[in-house]
Amino acid sequence: MEKIPVMKKAVQIAQMKCPNCGKGHVFYKSKVPFFGAPKMRETCEVCHYKFDREPGYFLGAMYVSYALAVAEGIGAFLLAYFLFSLPALALAFVTTGVIVIFSMWNFKMSRIIWMNIFPN
């Protein structure tokens, strides 16, 4: 696998492209954009790179997903607290709501990040 510049790799991750060729999509397009369960392709449609290599491969992606959820929750809390001065219960609802809304995105993004950290 060739060495790819960090910025190009970050763009590939943000666009949810194949970690090998950077062109194929890792997930199928969802019919329900925000609430549909993501379905992952078995291989890249361009380079035929196998995404799921062994049972339990994506177990570590849970930690990445957790880190994304924590970062989003802290960001939502700080924005709601400093911009809107909401009471504590409202802050809890805002933080929880943001985490729930971004859960499917976190699922997909954590798998993409995990495949890019451990490509083989």
C-alpha positions as CSV (number, residue, x, y, z in Angstrom):
1,M,0.0,0.0,0.0
2,E,1.4,3.4,-1.0
3,K,2.0,6.3,1.3
4,I,-0.9,8.8,1.1
5,P,-0.7,12.4,2.4
6,V,-2.5,13.0,5.6
7,M,-4.9,15.6,4.2
8,K,-5.9,13.4,1.3
9,K,-6.5,10.5,3.7
10,A,-8.6,12.7,6.0
11,V,-10.8,13.7,3.0
12,Q,-11.2,10.0,2.1
13,I,-12.3,9.3,5.6
14,A,-14.8,12.2,5.7
15,Q,-16.3,11.1,2.4
16,M,-16.4,7.4,3.7
17,K,-14.4,6.0,0.8
18,C,-12.4,2.8,0.5
19,P,-9.2,2.8,2.6
20,N,-7.3,1.1,-0.1
21,C,-8.2,3.0,-3.3
22,G,-10.1,6.0,-2.0
23,K,-12.7,5.8,-4.7
24,G,-15.3,3.1,-3.8
25,H,-18.0,3.6,-1.2
26,V,-17.8,1.5,1.9
27,F,-21.6,1.7,2.7
28,Y,-24.6,1.4,0.6
29,K,-26.8,4.5,0.2
30,S,-29.6,4.4,2.7
31,K,-33.2,4.8,1.6
32,V,-34.0,6.6,4.9
33,P,-31.0,9.1,5.1
34,F,-30.8,9.7,8.8
35,F,-32.6,6.9,10.5
36,G,-31.9,3.9,8.3
37,A,-29.5,1.2,9.6
38,P,-26.3,1.4,7.6
39,K,-25.4,-1.6,5.4
40,M,-21.7,-2.1,4.7
41,R,-20.5,-3.6,1.4
42,E,-18.5,-6.7,1.6
43,T,-15.9,-5.5,-0.9
44,C,-15.0,-2.2,-2.7
45,E,-16.7,-1.9,-6.0
46,V,-13.6,-0.4,-7.6
47,C,-10.6,-2.3,-6.2
48,H,-12.3,-5.3,-4.6
49,Y,-10.7,-4.6,-1.2
50,K,-12.3,-6.8,1.4
51,F,-13.7,-4.6,4.2
52,D,-14.6,-7.2,6.9
53,R,-11.6,-9.5,7.2
54,E,-12.2,-11.6,10.3
55,P,-14.8,-12.1,13.0
56,G,-14.4,-9.4,15.6
57,Y,-12.4,-7.1,13.4
58,F,-14.6,-4.1,14.1
59,L,-14.7,-4.7,17.9
60,G,-12.2,-1.9,18.3
61,A,-14.3,0.5,16.3
62,M,-16.6,0.6,19.3
63,Y,-13.9,2.6,21.1
64,V,-13.7,5.0,18.2
65,S,-17.5,5.4,18.2
66,Y,-17.4,6.1,21.9
67,A,-14.7,8.8,21.4
68,L,-16.8,10.4,18.7
69,A,-19.9,10.4,20.9
70,V,-18.1,11.9,23.8
71,A,-16.6,14.6,21.7
72,E,-20.0,15.4,20.2
73,G,-21.7,15.3,23.6
74,I,-19.1,17.7,25.1
75,G,-19.3,20.0,22.2
76,A,-23.1,20.1,22.4
77,F,-23.0,20.6,26.1
78,L,-20.6,23.5,25.9
79,L,-22.4,25.2,23.0
80,A,-25.8,24.9,24.8
81,Y,-24.3,26.0,28.1
82,F,-22.4,29.1,26.9
83,L,-24.6,30.2,24.0
84,F,-28.1,29.6,25.5
85,S,-27.5,29.3,29.3
86,L,-29.9,26.4,29.5
87,P,-30.9,24.8,32.9
88,A,-29.2,21.5,33.8
89,L,-32.1,19.2,32.7
90,A,-32.3,20.9,29.3
91,L,-28.5,20.5,28.9
92,A,-28.8,16.8,29.6
93,F,-31.6,16.5,27.0
94,V,-29.6,18.5,24.4
95,T,-26.5,16.4,25.0
96,T,-28.4,13.1,24.8
97,G,-30.3,14.2,21.8
98,V,-27.1,15.1,19.9
99,I,-25.6,11.8,20.7
100,V,-28.7,9.9,19.6
101,I,-29.0,11.9,16.4
102,F,-25.4,11.2,15.4
103,S,-25.3,7.5,16.4
104,M,-25.7,6.1,12.9
105,W,-23.1,8.5,11.5
106,N,-20.8,7.5,14.4
107,F,-21.3,3.8,13.5
108,K,-20.2,4.4,9.9
109,M,-17.5,6.9,10.7
110,S,-15.9,4.7,13.4
111,R,-15.7,1.7,11.0
112,I,-14.1,3.9,8.3
113,I,-11.6,5.3,10.8
114,W,-10.8,1.8,12.2
115,M,-10.2,0.4,8.7
116,N,-7.8,3.3,8.0
117,I,-5.9,2.8,11.3
118,F,-5.6,-1.0,10.7
119,P,-5.7,-1.5,6.9
120,N,-4.5,-5.1,6.7
